[in-house]
Amino acid sequence: MIRHIVLLTWTDDATEEQKAAVEKGLAALPAVIPELRRYELGSDLGLAGAGNADFGIVAEFDSVADFEVYRDHPQHHAVINEHIVPIRKARTAIQFEV
Amino acid sequence: MIRHIVLLTWTDDATEEQKAAVEKGLAALPAVIPELRRYELGSDLGLAGAGNADFGIVAEFDSVADFEVYRDHPQHHAVINEHIVPIRKARTAIQFEV
């Protein structure tokens, strides 16, 4: 199983509406990308002091090929370009085998 | 359920032995911290181009209180201080509700 994680930090002037649009856009992806076996989206609870990211994405795929379908899917790219990029200050990601 | 994620990037001179010591130290924690409901450790597969972290930790807890037991556990701190800090170039984390 492939675990894919993205942690995002928003710009200081990102609005609640912009952040909500990211979550709404991503939440629509499992319906159009069946390769997404599990998909968690969440905003930081701030339990561990400073230095945390603001928003996390945790996805699960059966294979690298399935991850690549998601990675390259046009509706995914639309969410990235229209909603994430305008308020993205920092991004860290990883893919590992579980 | 609380999802806790840490993404780490190692220093350029980190050795394979040092990286293995991190994984070994962390992998011993579920046996001493039963609050850890699920614990995934993995090294980046490099499927998404540049900018990925090197190592990821994904943990699951039933509650914030359980997360805090892990966060503050002395054996966890020993792994951080003895094995992670010496080779840590960057760290990003998040905790969110699932």
N, CA and C atoms of all chains as a GROMACS GRO file, in nm:
protein
  588
    1MET      N    1   0.084  -0.119   0.000
    1MET     CA    2   0.000   0.000   0.000
    1MET      C    3   0.088   0.125   0.000
    2ILE      N    4   0.049   0.224  -0.075
    2ILE     CA    5   0.127   0.348  -0.082
    2ILE      C    6   0.058   0.455   0.003
    3ARG      N    7   0.132   0.511   0.095
    3ARG     CA    8   0.083   0.622   0.176
    3ARG      C    9   0.137   0.751   0.117
    4HIS      N   10   0.049   0.846   0.090
    4HIS     CA   11   0.086   0.976   0.033
    4HIS      C   12   0.040   1.085   0.129
    5ILE      N   13   0.131   1.173   0.165
    5ILE     CA   14   0.100   1.279   0.261
    5ILE      C   15   0.146   1.414   0.207
    6VAL      N   16   0.062   1.513   0.224
    6VAL     CA   17   0.101   1.652   0.194
    6VAL      C   18   0.065   1.738   0.314
    7LEU      N   19   0.160   1.818   0.359
    7LEU     CA   20   0.135   1.916   0.465
    7LEU      C   21   0.153   2.056   0.407
    8LEU      N   22   0.052   2.140   0.426
    8LEU     CA   23   0.053   2.274   0.367
    8LEU      C   24   0.048   2.381   0.475
    9THR      N   25   0.119   2.489   0.452
    9THR     CA   26   0.109   2.607   0.538
    9THR      C   27   0.055   2.720   0.451
   10TRP      N   28  -0.047   2.786   0.502
   10TRP     CA   29  -0.113   2.893   0.425
   10TRP      C   30  -0.043   3.028   0.445
   11THR      N   31  -0.062   3.114   0.348
   11THR     CA   32  -0.011   3.251   0.360
   11THR      C   33  -0.087   3.323   0.472
   12ASP      N   34  -0.025   3.426   0.528
   12ASP     CA   35  -0.086   3.497   0.640
   12ASP      C   36  -0.218   3.562   0.602
   13ASP      N   37  -0.233   3.598   0.476
   13ASP     CA   38  -0.357   3.667   0.437
   13ASP      C   39  -0.461   3.573   0.375
   14ALA      N   40  -0.440   3.444   0.385
   14ALA     CA   41  -0.541   3.349   0.334
   14ALA      C   42  -0.670   3.363   0.415
   15THR      N   43  -0.782   3.367   0.345
   15THR     CA   44  -0.912   3.385   0.414
   15THR      C   45  -0.974   3.249   0.445
   16GLU      N   46  -1.071   3.250   0.536
   16GLU     CA   47  -1.142   3.126   0.569
   16GLU      C   48  -1.214   3.072   0.446
   17GLU      N   49  -1.263   3.161   0.361
   17GLU     CA   50  -1.332   3.119   0.239
   17GLU      C   51  -1.235   3.047   0.145
   18GLN      N   52  -1.115   3.099   0.134
   18GLN     CA   53  -1.015   3.034   0.047
   18GLN      C   54  -0.976   2.897   0.101
   19LYS      N   55  -0.959   2.888   0.234
   19LYS     CA   56  -0.922   2.759   0.294
   19LYS      C   57  -1.036   2.658   0.277
   20ALA      N   58  -1.160   2.706   0.293
   20ALA     CA   59  -1.275   2.616   0.277
   20ALA      C   60  -1.286   2.566   0.133
   21ALA      N   61  -1.248   2.652   0.037
   21ALA     CA   62  -1.254   2.613  -0.104
   21ALA      C   63  -1.154   2.502  -0.135
   22VAL      N   64  -1.040   2.504  -0.068
   22VAL     CA   65  -0.942   2.395  -0.085
   22VAL      C   66  -1.003   2.264  -0.036
   23GLU      N   67  -1.058   2.267   0.084
   23GLU     CA   68  -1.112   2.144   0.142
   23GLU      C   69  -1.228   2.091   0.058
   24LYS      N   70  -1.314   2.181   0.012
   24LYS     CA   71  -1.429   2.139  -0.070
   24LYS      C   72  -1.381   2.079  -0.203
   25GLY      N   73  -1.282   2.143  -0.263
   25GLY     CA   74  -1.231   2.094  -0.391
   25GLY      C   75  -1.166   1.957  -0.378
   26LEU      N   76  -1.088   1.939  -0.273
   26LEU     CA   77  -1.022   1.809  -0.252
   26LEU      C   78  -1.124   1.702  -0.214
   27ALA      N   79  -1.222   1.739  -0.133
   27ALA     CA   80  -1.321   1.640  -0.087
   27ALA      C   81  -1.403   1.583  -0.202
   28ALA      N   82  -1.404   1.653  -0.315
   28ALA     CA   83  -1.479   1.604  -0.431
   28ALA      C   84  -1.399   1.501  -0.512
   29LEU      N   85  -1.271   1.486  -0.483
   29LEU     CA   86  -1.187   1.400  -0.568
   29LEU      C   87  -1.215   1.250  -0.556
   30PRO      N   88  -1.241   1.196  -0.437
   30PRO     CA   89  -1.264   1.051  -0.431
   30PRO      C   90  -1.378   1.004  -0.522
   31ALA      N   91  -1.477   1.090  -0.544
   31ALA     CA   92  -1.590   1.051  -0.630
   31ALA      C   93  -1.548   1.037  -0.776
   32VAL      N   94  -1.442   1.107  -0.815
   32VAL     CA   95  -1.398   1.101  -0.955
   32VAL      C   96  -1.268   1.024  -0.974
   33ILE      N   97  -1.200   0.991  -0.864
   33ILE     CA   98  -1.074   0.915  -0.871
   33ILE      C   99  -1.088   0.792  -0.781
   34PRO      N  100  -1.146   0.685  -0.833
   34PRO     CA  101  -1.171   0.567  -0.749
   34PRO      C  102  -1.044   0.501  -0.697
   35GLU      N  103  -0.929   0.536  -0.756
   35GLU     CA  104  -0.802   0.482  -0.707
   35GLU      C  105  -0.770   0.532  -0.565
   36LEU      N  106  -0.833   0.638  -0.522
   36LEU     CA  107  -0.815   0.691  -0.386
   36LEU      C  108  -0.885   0.597  -0.288
   37ARG      N  109  -0.807   0.514  -0.219
   37ARG     CA  110  -0.865   0.415  -0.130
   37ARG      C  111  -0.907   0.474   0.003
   38ARG      N  112  -0.840   0.578   0.045
   38ARG     CA  113  -0.870   0.644   0.171
   38ARG      C  114  -0.817   0.785   0.157
   39TYR      N  115  -0.890   0.882   0.212
   39TYR     CA  116  -0.854   1.021   0.186
   39TYR      C  117  -0.895   1.103   0.308
   40GLU      N  118  -0.797   1.148   0.382
   40GLU     CA  119  -0.823   1.228   0.502
   40GLU      C  120  -0.776   1.371   0.478
   41LEU      N  121  -0.859   1.466   0.516
   41LEU     CA  122  -0.825   1.608   0.507
   41LEU      C  123  -0.847   1.669   0.644
   42GLY      N  124  -0.752   1.752   0.691
   42GLY     CA  125  -0.775   1.810   0.822
   42GLY      C  126  -0.693   1.933   0.850
   43SER      N  127  -0.748   2.020   0.933
   43SER     CA  128  -0.679   2.142   0.976
   43SER      C  129  -0.614   2.120   1.110
   44ASP      N  130  -0.498   2.180   1.128
   44ASP     CA  131  -0.417   2.160   1.248
   44ASP      C  132  -0.490   2.197   1.376
   45LEU      N  133  -0.482   2.108   1.475
   45LEU     CA  134  -0.542   2.133   1.606
   45LEU      C  135  -0.449   2.212   1.697
   46GLY      N  136  -0.322   2.223   1.658
   46GLY     CA  137  -0.228   2.303   1.738
   46GLY      C  138  -0.196   2.242   1.873
   47LEU      N  139  -0.173   2.112   1.877
   47LEU     CA  140  -0.149   2.043   2.004
   47LEU      C  141  -0.001   2.034   2.039
   48ALA      N  142   0.085   2.075   1.949
   48ALA     CA  143   0.227   2.048   1.971
   48ALA      C  144   0.314   2.172   1.958
   49GLY      N  145   0.259   2.286   1.992
   49GLY     CA  146   0.340   2.407   1.992
   49GLY      C  147   0.361   2.464   1.853
   50ALA      N  148   0.460   2.548   1.839
   50ALA     CA  149   0.484   2.619   1.714
   50ALA      C  150   0.542   2.526   1.608
   51GLY      N  151   0.537   2.571   1.486
   51GLY     CA  152   0.604   2.500   1.378
   51GLY      C  153   0.518   2.400   1.305
   52ASN      N  154   0.393   2.387   1.344
   52ASN     CA  155   0.306   2.295   1.272
   52ASN      C  156   0.260   2.354   1.139
   53ALA      N  157   0.227   2.265   1.045
   53ALA     CA  158   0.162   2.306   0.922
   53ALA      C  159   0.016   2.339   0.952
   54ASP      N  160  -0.056   2.395   0.853
   54ASP     CA  161  -0.196   2.436   0.874
   54ASP      C  162  -0.296   2.332   0.828
   55PHE      N  163  -0.258   2.254   0.726
   55PHE     CA  164  -0.356   2.164   0.663
   55PHE      C  165  -0.285   2.037   0.617
   56GLY      N  166  -0.350   1.923   0.641
   56GLY     CA  167  -0.289   1.796   0.604
   56GLY      C  168  -0.378   1.712   0.514
   57ILE      N  169  -0.314   1.640   0.423
   57ILE     CA  170  -0.382   1.548   0.332
   57ILE      C  171  -0.315   1.412   0.346
   58VAL      N  172  -0.392   1.309   0.376
   58VAL     CA  173  -0.339   1.174   0.387
   58VAL      C  174  -0.419   1.084   0.293
   59ALA      N  175  -0.350   1.026   0.197
   59ALA     CA  176  -0.418   0.941   0.098
   59ALA      C  177  -0.355   0.803   0.098
   60GLU      N  178  -0.435   0.707   0.054
   60GLU     CA  179  -0.390   0.568   0.050
   60GLU      C  180  -0.421   0.512  -0.088
   61PHE      N  181  -0.322   0.441  -0.144
   61PHE     CA  182  -0.337   0.380  -0.276
   61PHE      C  183  -0.289   0.236  -0.272
   62ASP      N  184  -0.346   0.155  -0.359
   62ASP     CA  185  -0.304   0.015  -0.365
   62ASP      C  186  -0.168  -0.001  -0.432
   63SER      N  187  -0.131   0.095  -0.518
   63SER     CA  188  -0.008   0.078  -0.596
   63SER      C  189   0.045   0.214  -0.639
   64VAL      N  190   0.169   0.214  -0.684
   64VAL     CA  191   0.228   0.336  -0.738
   64VAL      C  192   0.149   0.384  -0.859
   65ALA      N  193   0.102   0.291  -0.942
   65ALA     CA  194   0.024   0.329  -1.060
   65ALA      C  195  -0.103   0.403  -1.019
   66ASP      N  196  -0.167   0.358  -0.912
   66ASP     CA  197  -0.288   0.426  -0.865
   66ASP      C  198  -0.256   0.566  -0.812
   67PHE      N  199  -0.144   0.577  -0.740
   67PHE     CA  200  -0.101   0.710  -0.694
   67PHE      C  201  -0.080   0.804  -0.813
   68GLU      N  202  -0.019   0.751  -0.920
   68GLU     CA  203   0.009   0.835  -1.036
   68GLU      C  204  -0.118   0.883  -1.105
   69VAL      N  205  -0.224   0.800  -1.100
   69VAL     CA  206  -0.353   0.844  -1.156
   69VAL      C  207  -0.401   0.968  -1.081
   70TYR      N  208  -0.394   0.962  -0.949
   70TYR     CA  209  -0.434   1.077  -0.865
   70TYR      C  210  -0.342   1.196  -0.890
   71ARG      N  211  -0.212   1.172  -0.886
   71ARG     CA  212  -0.114   1.279  -0.901
   71ARG      C  213  -0.136   1.358  -1.030
   72ASP      N  214  -0.175   1.286  -1.136
   72ASP     CA  215  -0.183   1.348  -1.267
   72ASP      C  216  -0.325   1.381  -1.310
   73HIS      N  217  -0.423   1.359  -1.223
   73HIS     CA  218  -0.563   1.376  -1.264
   73HIS      C  219  -0.596   1.525  -1.285
   74PRO      N  220  -0.663   1.558  -1.397
   74PRO     CA  221  -0.691   1.700  -1.426
   74PRO      C  222  -0.775   1.770  -1.320
   75GLN      N  223  -0.870   1.700  -1.259
   75GLN     CA  224  -0.951   1.767  -1.157
   75GLN      C  225  -0.868   1.796  -1.030
   76HIS      N  226  -0.773   1.709  -1.001
   76HIS     CA  227  -0.680   1.733  -0.891
   76HIS      C  228  -0.595   1.856  -0.922
   77HIS      N  229  -0.543   1.862  -1.043
   77HIS     CA  230  -0.461   1.977  -1.083
   77HIS      C  231  -0.540   2.107  -1.080
   78ALA      N  232  -0.669   2.098  -1.112
   78ALA     CA  233  -0.754   2.218  -1.109
   78ALA      C  234  -0.766   2.271  -0.966
   79VAL      N  235  -0.783   2.181  -0.869
   79VAL     CA  236  -0.792   2.224  -0.728
   79VAL      C  237  -0.659   2.287  -0.685
   80ILE      N  238  -0.548   2.222  -0.722
   80ILE     CA  239  -0.416   2.274  -0.686
   80ILE      C  240  -0.398   2.416  -0.742
   81ASN      N  241  -0.425   2.430  -0.872
   81ASN     CA  242  -0.396   2.558  -0.937
   81ASN      C  243  -0.493   2.670  -0.899
   82GLU      N  244  -0.621   2.633  -0.884
   82GLU     CA  245  -0.722   2.737  -0.857
   82GLU      C  246  -0.732   2.773  -0.709
   83HIS      N  247  -0.711   2.673  -0.621
   83HIS     CA  248  -0.740   2.698  -0.480
   83HIS      C  249  -0.618   2.690  -0.388
   84ILE      N  250  -0.528   2.596  -0.415
   84ILE     CA  251  -0.414   2.579  -0.323
   84ILE      C  252  -0.302   2.679  -0.352
   85VAL      N  253  -0.259   2.685  -0.476
   85VAL     CA  254  -0.144   2.770  -0.509
   85VAL      C  255  -0.160   2.915  -0.463
   86PRO      N  256  -0.279   2.976  -0.478
   86PRO     CA  257  -0.292   3.117  -0.438
   86PRO      C  258  -0.270   3.144  -0.288
   87ILE      N  259  -0.286   3.041  -0.203
   87ILE     CA  260  -0.269   3.066  -0.058
   87ILE      C  261  -0.160   2.978   0.003
   88ARG      N  262  -0.078   2.918  -0.081
   88ARG     CA  263   0.025   2.825  -0.033
   88ARG      C  264   0.154   2.898   0.002
   89LYS      N  265   0.191   2.894   0.129
   89LYS     CA  266   0.320   2.950   0.171
   89LYS      C  267   0.428   2.843   0.169
   90ALA      N  268   0.392   2.721   0.214
   90ALA     CA  269   0.490   2.612   0.216
   90ALA      C  270   0.419   2.479   0.196
   91ARG      N  271   0.493   2.383   0.139
   91ARG     CA  272   0.440   2.249   0.113
   91ARG      C  273   0.549   2.147   0.139
   92THR      N  274   0.514   2.041   0.213
   92THR     CA  275   0.604   1.927   0.231
   92THR      C  276   0.524   1.802   0.202
   93ALA      N  277   0.586   1.706   0.134
   93ALA     CA  278   0.513   1.584   0.098
   93ALA      C  279   0.602   1.462   0.113
   94ILE      N  280   0.539   1.347   0.110
   94ILE     CA  281   0.613   1.220   0.110
   94ILE      C  282   0.522   1.112   0.054
   95GLN      N  283   0.584   1.011  -0.005
   95GLN     CA  284   0.514   0.888  -0.039
   95GLN      C  285   0.600   0.773   0.013
   96PHE      N  286   0.536   0.684   0.089
   96PHE     CA  287   0.612   0.567   0.136
   96PHE      C  288   0.525   0.442   0.136
   97GLU      N  289   0.593   0.331   0.141
   97GLU     CA  290   0.526   0.201   0.134
   97GLU      C  291   0.487   0.158   0.276
   98VAL      N  292   0.365   0.108   0.289
   98VAL     CA  293   0.320   0.059   0.420
   98VAL      C  294   0.298  -0.092   0.408
   99MET      N  295  -1.102   1.053   1.638
   99MET     CA  296  -0.967   1.001   1.629
   99MET      C  297  -0.871   1.114   1.593
  100ILE      N  298  -0.753   1.111   1.653
  100ILE     CA  299  -0.653   1.214   1.625
  100ILE      C  300  -0.545   1.156   1.534
  101ARG      N  301  -0.523   1.223   1.423
  101ARG     CA  302  -0.415   1.186   1.330
  101ARG      C  303  -0.296   1.279   1.356
  102HIS      N  304  -0.181   1.217   1.378
  102HIS     CA  305  -0.057   1.294   1.403
  102HIS      C  306   0.044   1.256   1.296
  103ILE      N  307   0.101   1.356   1.233
  103ILE     CA  308   0.196   1.333   1.124
  103ILE      C  309   0.321   1.416   1.146
  104VAL      N  310   0.435   1.355   1.121
  104VAL     CA  311   0.563   1.428   1.121
  104VAL      C  312   0.637   1.392   0.993
  105LEU      N  313   0.684   1.493   0.921
  105LEU     CA  314   0.769   1.471   0.803
  105LEU      C  315   0.906   1.530   0.832
  106LEU      N  316   1.009   1.449   0.813
  106LEU     CA  317   1.145   1.490   0.845
  106LEU      C  318   1.233   1.489   0.722
  107THR      N  319   1.322   1.586   0.714
  107THR     CA  320   1.426   1.588   0.611
  107THR      C  321   1.559   1.577   0.682
  108TRP      N  322   1.641   1.485   0.634
  108TRP     CA  323   1.770   1.461   0.699
  108TRP      C  324   1.879   1.554   0.645
  109THR      N  325   1.981   1.572   0.727
  109THR     CA  326   2.097   1.649   0.683
  109THR      C  327   2.169   1.572   0.571
  110ASP      N  328   2.244   1.645   0.491
  110ASP     CA  329   2.311   1.582   0.376
  110ASP      C  330   2.412   1.477   0.420
  111ASP      N  331   2.469   1.493   0.539
  111ASP     CA  332   2.572   1.398   0.582
  111ASP      C  333   2.517   1.288   0.675
  112ALA      N  334   2.387   1.278   0.685
  112ALA     CA  335   2.327   1.170   0.766
  112ALA      C  336   2.362   1.035   0.705
  113THR      N  337   2.405   0.939   0.787
  113THR     CA  338   2.443   0.808   0.735
  113THR      C  339   2.324   0.712   0.738
  114GLU      N  340   2.337   0.602   0.663
  114GLU     CA  341   2.232   0.500   0.664
  114GLU      C  342   2.216   0.442   0.804
  115GLU      N  343   2.325   0.431   0.877
  115GLU     CA  344   2.318   0.378   1.014
  115GLU      C  345   2.238   0.472   1.103
  116GLN      N  346   2.260   0.600   1.090
  116GLN     CA  347   2.184   0.697   1.171
  116GLN      C  348   2.036   0.694   1.137
  117LYS      N  349   2.006   0.683   1.008
  117LYS     CA  350   1.864   0.679   0.966
  117LYS      C  351   1.799   0.550   1.018
  118ALA      N  352   1.872   0.441   1.012
  118ALA     CA  353   1.819   0.313   1.062
  118ALA      C  354   1.795   0.317   1.212
  119ALA      N  355   1.881   0.391   1.284
  119ALA     CA  356   1.865   0.401   1.430
  119ALA      C  357   1.737   0.478   1.465
  120VAL      N  358   1.702   0.576   1.384
  120VAL     CA  359   1.575   0.649   1.405
  120VAL      C  360   1.459   0.552   1.391
  121GLU      N  361   1.459   0.477   1.281
  121GLU     CA  362   1.347   0.387   1.255
  121GLU      C  363   1.337   0.279   1.363
  122LYS      N  364   1.451   0.226   1.403
  122LYS     CA  365   1.452   0.124   1.507
  122LYS      C  366   1.400   0.180   1.640
  123GLY      N  367   1.445   0.300   1.674
  123GLY     CA  368   1.403   0.361   1.800
  123GLY      C  369   1.254   0.389   1.802
  124LEU      N  370   1.202   0.442   1.693
  124LEU     CA  371   1.058   0.471   1.686
  124LEU      C  372   0.976   0.342   1.684
  125ALA      N  373   1.024   0.243   1.612
  125ALA     CA  374   0.948   0.117   1.599
  125ALA      C  375   0.931   0.047   1.733
  126ALA      N  376   1.014   0.082   1.831
  126ALA     CA  377   1.003   0.021   1.964
  126ALA      C  378   0.896   0.089   2.050
  127LEU      N  379   0.845   0.202   2.007
  127LEU     CA  380   0.754   0.280   2.093
  127LEU      C  381   0.616   0.218   2.114
  128PRO      N  382   0.554   0.158   2.011
  128PRO     CA  383   0.419   0.102   2.035
  128PRO      C  384   0.417  -0.001   2.148
  129ALA      N  385   0.527  -0.072   2.169
  129ALA     CA  386   0.530  -0.173   2.276
  129ALA      C  387   0.527  -0.109   2.415
  130VAL      N  388   0.572   0.016   2.425
  130VAL     CA  389   0.576   0.082   2.556
  130VAL      C  390   0.472   0.194   2.569
  131ILE      N  391   0.409   0.230   2.457
  131ILE     CA  392   0.305   0.334   2.462
  131ILE      C  393   0.178   0.277   2.398
  132PRO      N  394   0.096   0.208   2.477
  132PRO     CA  395  -0.022   0.142   2.420
  132PRO      C  396  -0.125   0.240   2.364
  133GLU      N  397  -0.111   0.368   2.398
  133GLU     CA  398  -0.202   0.468   2.341
  133GLU      C  399  -0.182   0.484   2.190
  134LEU      N  400  -0.070   0.439   2.138
  134LEU     CA  401  -0.044   0.443   1.993
  134LEU      C  402  -0.131   0.338   1.924
  135ARG      N  403  -0.239   0.382   1.860
  135ARG     CA  404  -0.334   0.287   1.801
  135ARG      C  405  -0.285   0.236   1.665
  136ARG      N  406  -0.209   0.317   1.598
  136ARG     CA  407  -0.156   0.280   1.467
  136ARG      C  408  -0.030   0.363   1.448
  137TYR      N  409   0.071   0.305   1.386
  137TYR     CA  410   0.199   0.376   1.380
  137TYR      C  411   0.269   0.333   1.252
  138GLU      N  412   0.280   0.424   1.158
  138GLU     CA  413   0.344   0.394   1.030
  138GLU      C  414   0.472   0.476   1.021
  139LEU      N  415   0.579   0.410   0.978
  139LEU     CA  416   0.708   0.475   0.956
  139LEU      C  417   0.753   0.443   0.815
  140GLY      N  418   0.802   0.544   0.742
  140GLY     CA  419   0.843   0.512   0.606
  140GLY      C  420   0.936   0.613   0.545
  141SER      N  421   1.022   0.563   0.455
  141SER     CA  422   1.114   0.649   0.383
  141SER      C  423   1.058   0.681   0.246
  142ASP      N  424   1.084   0.802   0.202
  142ASP     CA  425   1.026   0.854   0.077
  142ASP      C  426   1.062   0.768  -0.044
  143LEU      N  427   0.962   0.740  -0.125
  143LEU     CA  428   0.982   0.664  -0.248
  143LEU      C  429   1.022   0.754  -0.365
  144GLY      N  430   1.005   0.885  -0.347
  144GLY     CA  431   1.045   0.979  -0.453
  144GLY      C  432   0.961   0.970  -0.578
  145LEU      N  433   0.830   0.963  -0.561
  145LEU     CA  434   0.740   0.948  -0.676
  145LEU      C  435   0.690   1.080  -0.730
  146ALA      N  436   0.721   1.189  -0.661
  146ALA     CA  437   0.656   1.316  -0.697
  146ALA      C  438   0.756   1.428  -0.719
  147GLY      N  439   0.872   1.394  -0.766
  147GLY     CA  440   0.968   1.498  -0.799
  147GLY      C  441   1.038   1.555  -0.677
  148ALA      N  442   1.097   1.672  -0.693
  148ALA     CA  443   1.176   1.734  -0.587
  148ALA      C  444   1.087   1.788  -0.476
  149GLY      N  445   1.148   1.817  -0.363
  149GLY     CA  446   1.077   1.885  -0.256
  149GLY      C  447   1.012   1.793  -0.154
  150ASN      N  448   1.027   1.663  -0.172
  150ASN     CA  449   0.971   1.572  -0.073
  150ASN      C  450   1.059   1.566   0.052
  151ALA      N  451   0.994   1.531   0.164
  151ALA     CA  452   1.068   1.501   0.286
  151ALA      C  453   1.132   1.363   0.270
  152ASP      N  454   1.219   1.326   0.366
  152ASP     CA  455   1.290   1.198   0.358
  152ASP      C  456   1.223   1.087   0.436
  153PHE      N  457   1.152   1.124   0.544
  153PHE     CA  458   1.100   1.021   0.635
  153PHE      C  459   0.968   1.070   0.694
  154GLY      N  460   0.872   0.978   0.700
  154GLY     CA  461   0.740   1.014   0.752
  154GLY      C  462   0.695   0.926   0.867
  155ILE      N  463   0.622   0.987   0.960
  155ILE     CA  464   0.565   0.918   1.075
  155ILE      C  465   0.416   0.951   1.077
  156VAL      N  466   0.333   0.846   1.076
  156VAL     CA  467   0.188   0.866   1.083
  156VAL      C  468   0.137   0.787   1.203
  157ALA      N  469   0.076   0.857   1.297
  157ALA     CA  470   0.026   0.791   1.418
  157ALA      C  471  -0.122   0.820   1.436
  158GLU      N  472  -0.187   0.730   1.507
  158GLU     CA  473  -0.332   0.743   1.529
  158GLU      C  474  -0.358   0.726   1.678
  159PHE      N  475  -0.442   0.816   1.732
  159PHE     CA  476  -0.478   0.812   1.874
  159PHE      C  477  -0.628   0.825   1.890
  160ASP      N  478  -0.679   0.766   1.997
  160ASP     CA  479  -0.823   0.778   2.022
  160ASP      C  480  -0.862   0.916   2.071
  161SER      N  481  -0.768   0.988   2.132
  161SER     CA  482  -0.803   1.117   2.194
  161SER      C  483  -0.680   1.207   2.202
  162VAL      N  484  -0.704   1.333   2.229
  162VAL     CA  485  -0.596   1.428   2.250
  162VAL      C  486  -0.512   1.385   2.371
  163ALA      N  487  -0.578   1.336   2.475
  163ALA     CA  488  -0.505   1.292   2.595
  163ALA      C  489  -0.408   1.179   2.560
  164ASP      N  490  -0.451   1.087   2.474
  164ASP     CA  491  -0.362   0.977   2.433
  164ASP      C  492  -0.245   1.030   2.351
  165PHE      N  493  -0.271   1.127   2.263
  165PHE     CA  494  -0.162   1.189   2.188
  165PHE      C  495  -0.060   1.251   2.282
  166GLU      N  496  -0.109   1.316   2.386
  166GLU     CA  497  -0.020   1.384   2.480
  166GLU      C  498   0.068   1.285   2.556
  167VAL      N  499   0.015   1.167   2.583
  167VAL     CA  500   0.097   1.063   2.648
  167VAL      C  501   0.217   1.030   2.559
  168TYR      N  502   0.191   1.012   2.430
  168TYR     CA  503   0.298   0.984   2.333
  168TYR      C  504   0.394   1.104   2.321
  169ARG      N  505   0.336   1.222   2.304
  169ARG     CA  506   0.416   1.344   2.285
  169ARG      C  507   0.514   1.363   2.400
  170ASP      N  508   0.471   1.330   2.520
  170ASP     CA  509   0.552   1.360   2.639
  170ASP      C  510   0.626   1.238   2.694
  171HIS      N  511   0.617   1.124   2.629
  171HIS     CA  512   0.676   1.001   2.684
  171HIS      C  513   0.829   1.006   2.683
  172PRO      N  514   0.892   0.972   2.792
  172PRO     CA  515   1.040   0.982   2.800
  172PRO      C  516   1.113   0.897   2.697
  173GLN      N  517   1.060   0.779   2.664
  173GLN     CA  518   1.131   0.698   2.564
  173GLN      C  519   1.120   0.760   2.424
  174HIS      N  520   1.009   0.826   2.398
  174HIS     CA  521   0.992   0.901   2.273
  174HIS      C  522   1.093   1.016   2.268
  175HIS      N  523   1.104   1.088   2.376
  175HIS     CA  524   1.198   1.200   2.382
  175HIS      C  525   1.342   1.151   2.367
  176ALA      N  526   1.370   1.033   2.421
  176ALA     CA  527   1.505   0.978   2.408
  176ALA      C  528   1.538   0.953   2.260
  177VAL      N  529   1.444   0.898   2.184
  177VAL     CA  530   1.467   0.874   2.040
  177VAL      C  531   1.488   1.006   1.967
  178ILE      N  532   1.404   1.104   2.000
  178ILE     CA  533   1.417   1.236   1.936
  178ILE      C  534   1.555   1.294   1.962
  179ASN      N  535   1.593   1.296   2.088
  179ASN     CA  536   1.717   1.366   2.125
  179ASN      C  537   1.843   1.290   2.081
  180GLU      N  538   1.838   1.156   2.093
  180GLU     CA  539   1.958   1.078   2.064
  180GLU      C  540   1.975   1.049   1.914
  181HIS      N  541   1.862   1.030   1.843
  181HIS     CA  542   1.873   0.982   1.705
  181HIS      C  543   1.821   1.080   1.599
  182ILE      N  544   1.712   1.150   1.630
  182ILE     CA  545   1.653   1.237   1.528
  182ILE      C  546   1.726   1.372   1.521
  183VAL      N  547   1.739   1.438   1.634
  183VAL     CA  548   1.795   1.574   1.635
  183VAL      C  549   1.932   1.582   1.565
  184PRO      N  550   2.022   1.485   1.586
  184PRO     CA  551   2.155   1.497   1.523
  184PRO      C  552   2.153   1.496   1.370
  185ILE      N  553   2.047   1.442   1.308
  185ILE     CA  554   2.045   1.438   1.161
  185ILE      C  555   1.924   1.511   1.102
  186ARG      N  556   1.859   1.592   1.182
  186ARG     CA  557   1.737   1.660   1.138
  186ARG      C  558   1.768   1.794   1.073
  187LYS      N  559   1.739   1.805   0.943
  187LYS     CA  560   1.754   1.934   0.875
  187LYS      C  561   1.624   2.013   0.881
  188ALA      N  562   1.511   1.945   0.865
  188ALA     CA  563   1.381   2.013   0.869
  188ALA      C  564   1.274   1.919   0.922
  189ARG      N  565   1.173   1.977   0.985
  189ARG     CA  566   1.062   1.902   1.043
  189ARG      C  567   0.933   1.978   1.020
  190THR      N  568   0.830   1.909   0.972
  190THR     CA  569   0.695   1.966   0.963
  190THR      C  570   0.600   1.866   1.026
  191ALA      N  571   0.502   1.916   1.101
  191ALA     CA  572   0.409   1.827   1.170
  191ALA      C  573   0.268   1.882   1.162
  192ILE      N  574   0.172   1.797   1.196
  192ILE     CA  575   0.033   1.839   1.208
  192ILE      C  576  -0.040   1.738   1.295
  193GLN      N  577  -0.143   1.786   1.363
  193GLN     CA  578  -0.240   1.696   1.428
  193GLN      C  579  -0.377   1.743   1.386
  194PHE      N  580  -0.458   1.649   1.338
  194PHE     CA  581  -0.595   1.688   1.303
  194PHE      C  582  -0.692   1.577   1.340
  195GLU      N  583  -0.817   1.616   1.346
  195GLU     CA  584  -0.924   1.524   1.385
  195GLU      C  585  -0.976   1.452   1.261
  196VAL      N  586  -0.996   1.320   1.276
  196VAL     CA  587  -1.051   1.243   1.163
  196VAL      C  588  -1.189   1.191   1.204
   0.00000   0.00000   0.00000
